[in-house]
Amino acid sequence: MKNILVLLGVILGIAVFATGCGDSLHSKTKTKIENETNMDSKNVKEVYFAGGCFWGTEHFFQQIRGVVGTEVGYANGNKINPTYEEVVSHTTGFAETVKVKYDPEQVDLKLLIDLYFKTIDPTSLNQQGNDRGDQYRTGIYSTDKDTQEIIRAEVKRLAAAYDKPVVVETVPLKNFYKAEDYHQDYLDKNPGGYCHIEPGLFEMAKNANPLPKAKYQKQDKKVLKEKLTSEQYKVTQENATEMPFQNEYWDETREGIYVDITTGEPLFISTDKFESGCGWPSFSKPITKKLIEEKLDSSVGMDRVEVRSKTGDAHLGHVFTDGPKDKGGLRYCINSASLKFIPKAEMEKKGYGEYISLLDKK
C-alpha cells in the first residue's frame, strides 16, 4: 500500500492521506526539538530498528525522551546505495530501517526495545499493517556485541509470551544506506500521511520516559510556615537576619554538610567554613555556584550581594570580598536559620553519602 502512496506523492506532488495518524502528528514536535538539543553528547549510542514502514517507526522514536537523532534508510541488503525502487523490487534484500541515536544516560536500551515491540506484530513475517514484502520485515540490528546480547535477550523474553514463533531478526548490522530525502521526517512534513502505527502509540511514546522527579523541590510557603520555626521562616522567606553570636552554627566546628533548610539540598561543606569573627557561619565558597543565586541588595541603604538558594529560592545571607585570600577572598556570610547541619557520621544514613568524598579530599 505504501508503495502506491509514494508513487502518487512523487508524481502528483500531493500530500498522502490515510486513516491512522490524524492530529497526533505535528510538524517538528516539541519532544523532537528537545531531543535534538542533546546531539552533542559524547555518550550517544546507535541501534537500528526495522518495524515495517519506516515513516511511522521513525516518528514513533522521535517522541521518546533520550532519543537524540533518527535517520531512515535501508539495512542488511546485498548492493551499494540502493534506491527506494530497487528496495521494493524484492531483489536487494534490504529492510526499511530507522537508525536511532540515543543517550543511555537519559533512556535505557531495554525501554527502547520494549516500546518498539508495541508498534509491531512480532509474529508477522514480512508484513506490518497494510504493507507486505521482505522490505517490511522486523528486526533490531546493532554494531557492538554488548548491544547485540541485550537485543537477543529481550527478543527471547518477548517470545516466551507468544505461542507462535517470533520472527524479529536479531542479526548484527551488515550495512545501512540513508534513504532519499523525501523519506526523512516524512510524517513531520506530511501530517496525516500514511502510517501503520496506531496514533495513540505516539502519545504513549512521549510519556514513556518522563524526566525524573527532582530530588530537591521548592516548597509552598504555606507548607514552609508549618514546617519551619518562626525565625527560619522569617529569614528564608522574608529576608530577615538573625542575631550574630546567638545562632545555631556560628561556632559549629564538626565535619559535615550544610543543606538548605527548606529543601534539604546540599549547599556548603564544613571544610570550606572558617572563623570570620562576624558571628554568623562563614564559608569561602558553596559546593558549586550552580546551587545558589547572587542578587544585588540595596535594602539597607548600601549595596550588598544577596545569596539565595537556586532550587528553594530561600534567602541565605550575603557574600563579601573580605574572606581569606588563600581561599579565594570571598566570605559567604550565611544565616544559621537558613541551614541544617548534617554531621559526617550521619551523612550516609540521611542520604548524603555521595558528598562524603568532598570532605575527605580537603
Secondary structure as the mmCIF struct_conf table of DSSP 4:
data_model
#
loop_
_struct_conf.conf_type_id
_struct_conf.id
_struct_conf.beg_label_comp_id
_struct_conf.beg_label_asym_id
_struct_conf.beg_label_seq_id
_struct_conf.end_label_comp_id
_struct_conf.end_label_asym_id
_struct_conf.end_label_seq_id
HELX_RH_AL_P HELX_RH_AL_P1 LYS A 2 LEU A 12
TURN_TY1_P TURN_TY1_P1 THR A 19 GLY A 20
HELX_RH_3T_P HELX_RH_3T_P1 GLY A 22 SER A 24
TURN_TY1_P TURN_TY1_P2 SER A 27 LYS A 28
HELX_RH_AL_P HELX_RH_AL_P2 LYS A 30 GLU A 36
TURN_TY1_P TURN_TY1_P3 THR A 37 ASP A 40
TURN_TY1_P TURN_TY1_P4 LYS A 42 ASN A 43
STRN STRN1 LYS A 45 GLY A 51
BEND BEND1 GLY A 52 CYS A 53
HELX_RH_AL_P HELX_RH_AL_P3 PHE A 54 GLN A 62
TURN_TY1_P TURN_TY1_P5 GLN A 63 GLN A 63
BEND BEND2 ILE A 64 ILE A 64
TURN_TY1_P TURN_TY1_P6 ARG A 65 GLY A 66
STRN STRN2 VAL A 67 ALA A 75
BEND BEND3 ASN A 76 ASN A 76
BEND BEND4 ASN A 78 ASN A 81
HELX_RH_AL_P HELX_RH_AL_P4 TYR A 84 VAL A 87
TURN_TY1_P TURN_TY1_P7 VAL A 88 HIS A 90
BEND BEND5 THR A 91 THR A 92
STRN STRN3 ALA A 95 TYR A 102
TURN_TY1_P TURN_TY1_P8 PRO A 104 GLN A 106
BEND BEND6 VAL A 107 VAL A 107
HELX_RH_AL_P HELX_RH_AL_P5 LEU A 109 PHE A 117
TURN_TY1_P TURN_TY1_P9 LYS A 118 THR A 119
BEND BEND7 ILE A 120 ILE A 120
TURN_TY1_P TURN_TY1_P10 PRO A 122 THR A 123
TURN_TY1_P TURN_TY1_P11 LEU A 125 ASN A 126
STRN STRN4 GLN A 127 GLN A 128
TURN_TY1_P TURN_TY1_P12 GLY A 129 ASN A 130
STRN STRN5 ASP A 131 ARG A 132
BEND BEND8 GLY A 133 GLY A 133
HELX_RH_3T_P HELX_RH_3T_P2 ASP A 134 TYR A 136
STRN STRN6 THR A 138 TYR A 141
BEND BEND9 THR A 143 ASP A 144
HELX_RH_AL_P HELX_RH_AL_P6 LYS A 145 ALA A 159
TURN_TY1_P TURN_TY1_P13 ALA A 160 ALA A 161
BEND BEND10 ASP A 163 LYS A 164
HELX_LH_PP_P HELX_LH_PP_P1 PRO A 165 VAL A 166
STRN STRN7 GLU A 169 GLU A 169
HELX_LH_PP_P HELX_LH_PP_P2 VAL A 171 LEU A 173
STRN STRN8 PHE A 176 LYS A 178
HELX_LH_PP_P HELX_LH_PP_P3 ALA A 179 GLU A 180
HELX_RH_3T_P HELX_RH_3T_P3 ASP A 181 HIS A 183
TURN_TY1_P TURN_TY1_P14 GLN A 184 ASP A 185
HELX_RH_AL_P HELX_RH_AL_P7 TYR A 186 LYS A 189
BEND BEND11 ASN A 190 ASN A 190
TURN_TY1_P TURN_TY1_P15 PRO A 191 GLY A 192
BEND BEND12 HIS A 196 ILE A 197
TURN_TY1_P TURN_TY1_P16 PRO A 199 PRO A 199
HELX_RH_AL_P HELX_RH_AL_P8 GLY A 200 ASN A 207
BEND BEND13 ALA A 208 ASN A 209
HELX_LH_PP_P HELX_LH_PP_P4 PRO A 210 ALA A 214
BEND BEND14 LYS A 215 TYR A 216
HELX_LH_PP_P HELX_LH_PP_P5 LYS A 218 ASP A 220
HELX_RH_AL_P HELX_RH_AL_P9 LYS A 221 LYS A 227
BEND BEND15 LEU A 228 LEU A 228
HELX_RH_AL_P HELX_RH_AL_P10 SER A 230 GLU A 238
HELX_LH_PP_P HELX_LH_PP_P6 GLU A 242 MET A 243
TURN_TY1_P TURN_TY1_P17 PRO A 244 PHE A 245
BEND BEND16 GLN A 246 ASN A 247
TURN_TY1_P TURN_TY1_P18 GLU A 248 ASP A 251
BEND BEND17 ARG A 254 GLU A 255
STRN STRN9 GLY A 256 ASP A 260
TURN_TY1_P TURN_TY1_P19 ILE A 261 THR A 263
STRN STRN10 PRO A 266 ILE A 269
HELX_RH_3T_P HELX_RH_3T_P4 SER A 270 ASP A 272
STRN STRN11 LYS A 273 PHE A 274
BEND BEND18 GLY A 277 TRP A 280
STRN STRN12 SER A 282 PHE A 283
BEND BEND19 SER A 284 SER A 284
BEND BEND20 ILE A 287 ILE A 287
HELX_RH_3T_P HELX_RH_3T_P5 LYS A 289 LEU A 291
STRN STRN13 ILE A 292 ASP A 297
TURN_TY1_P TURN_TY1_P20 SER A 299 VAL A 300
BEND BEND21 GLY A 301 MET A 302
STRN STRN14 ARG A 304 SER A 309
TURN_TY1_P TURN_TY1_P21 LYS A 310 GLY A 312
STRN STRN15 HIS A 315 PHE A 320
BEND BEND22 THR A 321 THR A 321
BEND BEND23 GLY A 323 GLY A 323
HELX_RH_3T_P HELX_RH_3T_P6 LYS A 325 LYS A 327
TURN_TY1_P TURN_TY1_P22 GLY A 328 GLY A 328
BEND BEND24 GLY A 329 GLY A 329
STRN STRN16 ARG A 331 ILE A 334
HELX_RH_3T_P HELX_RH_3T_P7 SER A 336 SER A 338
STRN STRN17 LEU A 339 PRO A 343
HELX_RH_AL_P HELX_RH_AL_P11 LYS A 344 MET A 347
TURN_TY1_P TURN_TY1_P23 GLU A 348 GLY A 351
HELX_RH_3T_P HELX_RH_3T_P8 GLY A 353 TYR A 355
HELX_RH_AL_P HELX_RH_AL_P12 ILE A 356 ASP A 360
TURN_TY1_P TURN_TY1_P24 LYS A 361 LYS A 361
#
